[in-house]
Amino acid sequence: MSRRTKIAAALVFLGILHGLAIFAGFLAPYPYDEQHREFPYSPPTPIHVWLSSARAPHVVFLLGTDAYGRDVFSRLLYGGRVSLFTGLLAAFLSLGLGLALGTAAGFYGGWLDRLLMRTGELVMALPWLYLLLAVRAFLPLHITSTQAFFLIVVIIGGVGWVRPARLIRGVVLSARERGFVLAARGFGASDAYLIRRHILPLTTGVVLTQATVLIPQYILAEVALSFLGLGVGEPVPSWGNMLAEAQQYHALVAHIWMLAPGFAIIPVLLAYLLLADAIMAPAARAR
């Protein structure tokens, strides 16, 4: 499989998955919080084709139900909004900070470079899980799901800028000494022009590669936090708080469909891995 084919296949697959999450309101058979108390832990409904149109309407659960009779398939689609887009937004925040700070450190150097890099080392030393606990302790006991979502995005993305910043700094340090940059500076080009026109285009490869690495990491981080009860809370689903129900032994053994969010994560991570491998292939061959 060629590099372009791998990239196209991964992007199409990821686009479909994110599209399913975006249009969950149209595709999900039921609202995520609709309960069918008469069907707790109902197994997945077998799909048949009936020739008779006189059959009475009935409920269908493609992936079964949870303890409250909520449709797991519907909640899986809605939960993808939280888990998948936490990864995207947190990666966007990390890369935005990393690009700005890494470019500034590499281009200007001196005390600014030392300050930003030492700050980055301090941020890397912070245990983000305890940071989240500390921030959560200062917030009201009950916060909305939207507030919890953006809290996770800000903390995960805010502590993840250091690695991309360091990589971008290295690219900028090399780029500022290139002949065409020195020539443009000699003709009187401003720093803003040099950065916009000559420096930033050289960082595109690093930014894209880091995006394919950070997004799945942040998806897993959101799942882990919600699994521990530190993320988006019920009844709003995320793949993490849906998996939390599988902590119970009887649910794990007798109701295997409760692990559906865990199985959904696997193809997402594999698609990002394929995309990262395809993007980094030219750099690996260059070495």
HUUR-V787707 format. One record per pair of residues at least 24 apart in sequence whose ideal C-beta (glycine too) atoms are under 8 Angstrom apart, sorted by the first residue. I is the first residue (numbers start at 1). J is the second residue. D is the distance in Angstrom with one decimal. If there is no record, write none. Layout:
((I & J & D) (I & J & D))
This chain:
((3 & 278 & 5.1) (3 & 281 & 5.5) (3 & 282 & 7.6) (6 & 274 & 5.7) (6 & 275 & 7.5) (6 & 277 & 7.2) (6 & 278 & 3.9) (7 & 275 & 6.3) (7 & 278 & 4.7) (7 & 279 & 7.0) (9 & 274 & 7.3) (10 & 271 & 4.9) (10 & 272 & 7.4) (10 & 274 & 4.6) (10 & 275 & 3.9) (10 & 278 & 6.9) (11 & 275 & 7.0) (13 & 267 & 7.4) (13 & 271 & 4.9) (14 & 268 & 7.4) (14 & 271 & 5.1) (14 & 272 & 7.2) (14 & 275 & 7.4) (17 & 80 & 7.0) (17 & 84 & 7.0) (17 & 267 & 7.6) (17 & 268 & 6.2) (17 & 271 & 7.6) (18 & 80 & 7.8) (18 & 84 & 5.8) (18 & 85 & 7.9) (18 & 88 & 8.0) (20 & 77 & 5.9) (20 & 80 & 6.5) (21 & 77 & 6.3) (21 & 78 & 7.8) (21 & 80 & 3.5) (21 & 81 & 4.7) (21 & 84 & 5.3) (21 & 85 & 7.2) (22 & 81 & 7.2) (24 & 74 & 7.6) (24 & 77 & 3.8) (24 & 78 & 4.7) (24 & 80 & 6.9) (24 & 81 & 6.2) (27 & 77 & 5.9) (28 & 71 & 7.5) (28 & 73 & 7.2) (28 & 74 & 3.7) (28 & 77 & 4.8) (28 & 78 & 6.3) (29 & 60 & 6.6) (29 & 62 & 7.3) (29 & 71 & 6.0) (29 & 73 & 6.8) (29 & 74 & 5.6) (30 & 70 & 7.6) (30 & 71 & 4.5) (30 & 74 & 4.6) (31 & 74 & 7.1) (32 & 70 & 7.1) (32 & 74 & 5.7) (32 & 75 & 5.0) (32 & 78 & 4.1) (32 & 79 & 7.7) (32 & 235 & 6.9) (32 & 236 & 7.1) (32 & 237 & 5.2) (33 & 70 & 6.9) (33 & 235 & 4.2) (33 & 236 & 8.0) (34 & 70 & 6.5) (34 & 71 & 7.2) (34 & 74 & 7.7) (35 & 68 & 4.8) (35 & 69 & 5.0) (35 & 70 & 5.7) (36 & 65 & 6.4) (36 & 69 & 3.6) (36 & 70 & 7.4) (36 & 71 & 7.7) (37 & 68 & 7.0) (37 & 69 & 5.1) (38 & 69 & 6.8) (39 & 65 & 5.3) (39 & 69 & 4.6) (40 & 65 & 6.7) (40 & 66 & 7.7) (40 & 67 & 5.5) (40 & 68 & 6.8) (40 & 69 & 5.2) (41 & 65 & 6.4) (41 & 66 & 7.0) (41 & 67 & 6.3) (41 & 251 & 7.5) (41 & 254 & 7.4) (41 & 255 & 4.9) (42 & 69 & 7.0) (43 & 255 & 7.7) (43 & 257 & 6.8) (44 & 257 & 5.8) (63 & 257 & 5.2) (63 & 260 & 5.1) (64 & 255 & 6.9) (64 & 257 & 4.0) (64 & 258 & 7.7) (66 & 242 & 7.7) (66 & 245 & 5.9) (66 & 258 & 6.7) (67 & 245 & 6.6) (67 & 251 & 7.5) (72 & 242 & 7.6) (72 & 257 & 6.0) (72 & 258 & 7.1) (72 & 260 & 5.6) (73 & 260 & 7.7) (75 & 237 & 4.2) (75 & 242 & 6.1) (76 & 237 & 7.7) (76 & 239 & 7.5) (76 & 242 & 7.2) (76 & 260 & 5.6) (76 & 261 & 6.1) (76 & 264 & 6.1) (78 & 236 & 7.7) (78 & 237 & 5.2) (79 & 237 & 3.9) (79 & 238 & 4.8) (79 & 239 & 4.9) (79 & 241 & 7.9) (79 & 242 & 5.6) (79 & 261 & 6.3) (80 & 239 & 7.1) (80 & 264 & 7.3) (82 & 149 & 6.2) (82 & 222 & 7.0) (82 & 226 & 7.6) (82 & 231 & 7.8) (82 & 232 & 5.3) (82 & 236 & 7.1) (82 & 237 & 7.2) (82 & 238 & 3.8) (82 & 239 & 7.6) (83 & 219 & 5.6) (83 & 222 & 5.4) (83 & 223 & 5.9) (83 & 226 & 7.8) (83 & 238 & 5.2) (83 & 239 & 4.3) (83 & 240 & 6.8) (83 & 261 & 7.9) (83 & 265 & 7.8) (84 & 219 & 6.5) (84 & 268 & 7.2) (86 & 149 & 6.8) (86 & 152 & 5.9) (86 & 153 & 5.8) (86 & 156 & 7.3) (86 & 218 & 6.2) (86 & 219 & 6.7) (86 & 221 & 7.9) (86 & 222 & 4.0) (86 & 238 & 7.9) (87 & 214 & 7.8) (87 & 215 & 4.3) (87 & 216 & 6.7) (87 & 217 & 7.8) (87 & 218 & 4.2) (87 & 219 & 3.8) (87 & 222 & 6.8) (88 & 215 & 6.2) (89 & 153 & 4.7) (89 & 157 & 7.0) (90 & 152 & 7.5) (90 & 153 & 4.9) (90 & 156 & 4.4) (90 & 157 & 3.7) (90 & 160 & 6.9) (90 & 214 & 7.6) (90 & 218 & 4.2) (90 & 221 & 7.7) (90 & 222 & 7.8) (91 & 157 & 7.0) (91 & 160 & 7.8) (91 & 210 & 8.0) (91 & 211 & 5.6) (91 & 214 & 4.3) (91 & 215 & 4.6) (91 & 218 & 5.7) (92 & 157 & 7.3) (93 & 153 & 6.6) (93 & 154 & 7.1) (93 & 157 & 3.1) (93 & 158 & 6.7) (93 & 161 & 7.6) (94 & 157 & 4.7) (94 & 158 & 7.8) (94 & 160 & 4.0) (94 & 161 & 4.7) (94 & 164 & 6.2) (94 & 210 & 8.0) (94 & 214 & 5.8) (94 & 218 & 7.9) (95 & 161 & 7.7) (95 & 164 & 5.6) (95 & 207 & 5.7) (95 & 210 & 6.2) (95 & 211 & 6.1) (95 & 214 & 7.1) (97 & 157 & 7.6) (97 & 158 & 7.4) (97 & 161 & 3.7) (97 & 165 & 7.1) (98 & 161 & 4.3) (98 & 162 & 7.4) (98 & 163 & 7.4) (98 & 164 & 3.2) (98 & 165 & 4.0) (98 & 167 & 7.8) (98 & 168 & 5.9) (98 & 210 & 7.3) (99 & 164 & 7.1) (99 & 165 & 7.8) (99 & 168 & 5.8) (99 & 200 & 7.8) (99 & 203 & 6.6) (99 & 207 & 6.4) (101 & 161 & 6.7) (101 & 165 & 4.8) (102 & 164 & 6.7) (102 & 165 & 3.7) (102 & 166 & 6.7) (102 & 167 & 7.1) (102 & 168 & 3.2) (102 & 169 & 4.3) (102 & 172 & 6.7) (102 & 203 & 7.9) (103 & 168 & 6.1) (103 & 169 & 7.7) (103 & 172 & 5.4) (103 & 195 & 6.2) (103 & 199 & 6.5) (103 & 200 & 7.0) (103 & 203 & 7.2) (105 & 165 & 7.0) (105 & 169 & 4.8) (105 & 172 & 7.7) (106 & 168 & 6.9) (106 & 169 & 4.0) (106 & 170 & 7.1) (106 & 171 & 7.2) (106 & 172 & 2.9) (106 & 173 & 4.5) (106 & 175 & 7.9) (106 & 176 & 7.0) (107 & 172 & 5.3) (107 & 176 & 5.8) (107 & 191 & 7.1) (107 & 194 & 7.8) (107 & 195 & 6.2) (107 & 199 & 6.5) (109 & 173 & 7.7) (113 & 169 & 7.5) (116 & 165 & 7.2) (117 & 166 & 7.4) (117 & 169 & 7.6) (120 & 161 & 7.7) (120 & 162 & 3.9) (120 & 165 & 6.0) (120 & 166 & 6.8) (121 & 162 & 7.6) (123 & 159 & 5.6) (123 & 161 & 7.5) (123 & 162 & 5.5) (124 & 159 & 7.8) (124 & 162 & 5.1) (126 & 159 & 6.3) (128 & 155 & 6.2) (128 & 156 & 6.9) (128 & 159 & 4.7) (129 & 225 & 7.9) (129 & 230 & 8.0) (131 & 155 & 6.2) (131 & 159 & 7.0) (132 & 225 & 6.9) (132 & 230 & 5.9) (133 & 230 & 7.2) (136 & 230 & 6.6) (145 & 232 & 5.0) (145 & 233 & 6.6) (145 & 236 & 4.1) (148 & 231 & 6.1) (148 & 232 & 4.9) (148 & 233 & 6.5) (149 & 231 & 7.9) (149 & 232 & 5.6) (152 & 221 & 7.9) (152 & 222 & 5.8) (152 & 225 & 6.0) (152 & 230 & 8.0) (152 & 231 & 5.5) (152 & 232 & 7.6) (156 & 218 & 5.3) (156 & 221 & 5.2) (156 & 222 & 7.2) (157 & 218 & 7.3) (160 & 214 & 6.2) (160 & 217 & 7.8) (160 & 218 & 7.2) (163 & 210 & 7.2) (164 & 206 & 7.1) (164 & 207 & 7.2) (164 & 210 & 4.5) (164 & 214 & 7.4) (167 & 206 & 5.0) (167 & 210 & 6.7) (168 & 203 & 5.1) (168 & 206 & 5.7) (168 & 207 & 7.4) (171 & 202 & 5.7) (171 & 203 & 5.2) (171 & 206 & 5.7) (172 & 199 & 5.7) (172 & 202 & 7.8) (172 & 203 & 7.1) (175 & 199 & 5.2) (175 & 202 & 4.8) (205 & 279 & 7.6) (205 & 283 & 7.1) (208 & 279 & 5.6) (209 & 276 & 6.6) (209 & 279 & 5.4) (209 & 280 & 5.6) (209 & 283 & 7.8) (212 & 272 & 5.4) (212 & 275 & 4.9) (212 & 276 & 3.7) (212 & 279 & 6.0) (213 & 272 & 7.9) (213 & 276 & 5.8) (215 & 272 & 6.0) (216 & 268 & 6.9) (216 & 269 & 4.9) (216 & 272 & 4.3) (216 & 273 & 7.4) (219 & 265 & 7.0) (219 & 268 & 6.6) (219 & 269 & 7.6) (220 & 265 & 7.4) (220 & 269 & 7.6) (223 & 261 & 7.6) (223 & 265 & 6.6) (239 & 264 & 6.5) (239 & 265 & 6.3))
